Amino acid sequence: MACPAGRFTNAESGATTCEPCEPGTVSAAGADRCRTCPTGQYATDRGECKYCPAGQQPTQTAFDAEGPDACAKCAAGQFVPEKGQCQVC
């Protein structure tokens, strides 16, 4: 069974249905497992990992979110070096 992006067929459990990836993970269409996004990126429901805009990092609930729900501004005294996670100045 070929599943759409963001879902997978769990062959290990013998599943015959498409299961959603866990929050923070993605899969391409037809995948048999999900993978974790690299540090500083969030997972979209289309099976992509994306960076947040400058000065922001992924939120804990970034899965299935776009725009303001997927990213949060760094706290005062922190910055994001290029693309990644907030760090202390």
Contacts in CASP RR format, 6 or more apart in sequence:
PFRMAT RR
TARGET T0000
AUTHOR 0000-0000-0000
METHOD contacts of the structure
MODEL  1
MACPAGRFTNAESGATTCEPCEPGTVSAAGADRCRTCPTGQYATDRGECK
YCPAGQQPTQTAFDAEGPDACAKCAAGQFVPEKGQCQVC
1 9 0 8 1.000
1 16 0 8 1.000
1 17 0 8 1.000
1 18 0 8 1.000
2 29 0 8 1.000
2 30 0 8 1.000
3 9 0 8 1.000
3 18 0 8 1.000
3 19 0 8 1.000
3 27 0 8 1.000
3 29 0 8 1.000
3 30 0 8 1.000
3 31 0 8 1.000
4 18 0 8 1.000
4 29 0 8 1.000
4 30 0 8 1.000
5 26 0 8 1.000
5 27 0 8 1.000
5 28 0 8 1.000
5 29 0 8 1.000
5 31 0 8 1.000
5 45 0 8 1.000
5 46 0 8 1.000
5 47 0 8 1.000
5 48 0 8 1.000
6 20 0 8 1.000
6 21 0 8 1.000
6 26 0 8 1.000
6 27 0 8 1.000
6 31 0 8 1.000
6 34 0 8 1.000
6 43 0 8 1.000
6 45 0 8 1.000
6 46 0 8 1.000
6 47 0 8 1.000
7 18 0 8 1.000
7 19 0 8 1.000
7 20 0 8 1.000
7 21 0 8 1.000
7 27 0 8 1.000
8 18 0 8 1.000
8 19 0 8 1.000
8 21 0 8 1.000
8 27 0 8 1.000
8 30 0 8 1.000
8 31 0 8 1.000
8 32 0 8 1.000
8 33 0 8 1.000
8 34 0 8 1.000
9 15 0 8 1.000
9 16 0 8 1.000
9 17 0 8 1.000
9 18 0 8 1.000
9 19 0 8 1.000
9 30 0 8 1.000
9 32 0 8 1.000
10 19 0 8 1.000
10 32 0 8 1.000
10 33 0 8 1.000
11 32 0 8 1.000
21 27 0 8 1.000
21 34 0 8 1.000
21 43 0 8 1.000
21 47 0 8 1.000
21 63 0 8 1.000
22 34 0 8 1.000
22 63 0 8 1.000
23 43 0 8 1.000
23 61 0 8 1.000
23 62 0 8 1.000
23 63 0 8 1.000
23 64 0 8 1.000
24 36 0 8 1.000
24 37 0 8 1.000
24 42 0 8 1.000
24 43 0 8 1.000
24 62 0 8 1.000
24 63 0 8 1.000
25 34 0 8 1.000
25 35 0 8 1.000
25 36 0 8 1.000
25 37 0 8 1.000
25 43 0 8 1.000
25 63 0 8 1.000
26 34 0 8 1.000
26 35 0 8 1.000
26 37 0 8 1.000
26 43 0 8 1.000
26 44 0 8 1.000
26 47 0 8 1.000
26 48 0 8 1.000
26 49 0 8 1.000
27 33 0 8 1.000
27 34 0 8 1.000
27 35 0 8 1.000
27 47 0 8 1.000
28 47 0 8 1.000
37 43 0 8 1.000
37 49 0 8 1.000
37 58 0 8 1.000
38 49 0 8 1.000
39 84 0 8 1.000
39 85 0 8 1.000
40 51 0 8 1.000
40 52 0 8 1.000
40 57 0 8 1.000
40 58 0 8 1.000
40 83 0 8 1.000
40 84 0 8 1.000
40 85 0 8 1.000
41 49 0 8 1.000
41 50 0 8 1.000
41 51 0 8 1.000
41 52 0 8 1.000
41 58 0 8 1.000
41 83 0 8 1.000
41 84 0 8 1.000
42 49 0 8 1.000
42 50 0 8 1.000
42 52 0 8 1.000
42 58 0 8 1.000
42 59 0 8 1.000
42 62 0 8 1.000
42 63 0 8 1.000
42 65 0 8 1.000
42 70 0 8 1.000
42 71 0 8 1.000
43 49 0 8 1.000
43 62 0 8 1.000
43 63 0 8 1.000
44 50 0 8 1.000
44 64 0 8 1.000
44 66 0 8 1.000
44 70 0 8 1.000
45 63 0 8 1.000
45 64 0 8 1.000
50 70 0 8 1.000
51 83 0 8 1.000
51 84 0 8 1.000
52 58 0 8 1.000
52 70 0 8 1.000
52 71 0 8 1.000
52 80 0 8 1.000
52 83 0 8 1.000
52 84 0 8 1.000
53 71 0 8 1.000
54 80 0 8 1.000
55 73 0 8 1.000
55 74 0 8 1.000
55 79 0 8 1.000
55 80 0 8 1.000
55 86 0 8 1.000
56 71 0 8 1.000
56 72 0 8 1.000
56 73 0 8 1.000
56 74 0 8 1.000
56 80 0 8 1.000
57 71 0 8 1.000
57 72 0 8 1.000
57 74 0 8 1.000
57 80 0 8 1.000
57 84 0 8 1.000
57 85 0 8 1.000
57 86 0 8 1.000
58 70 0 8 1.000
58 71 0 8 1.000
58 72 0 8 1.000
58 85 0 8 1.000
59 65 0 8 1.000
59 69 0 8 1.000
59 70 0 8 1.000
59 71 0 8 1.000
59 72 0 8 1.000
61 69 0 8 1.000
62 69 0 8 1.000
62 70 0 8 1.000
62 71 0 8 1.000
74 80 0 8 1.000
74 86 0 8 1.000
75 86 0 8 1.000
77 88 0 8 1.000
77 89 0 8 1.000
78 86 0 8 1.000
78 87 0 8 1.000
78 88 0 8 1.000
78 89 0 8 1.000
79 86 0 8 1.000
79 87 0 8 1.000
79 89 0 8 1.000
80 86 0 8 1.000
80 87 0 8 1.000
81 87 0 8 1.000
END
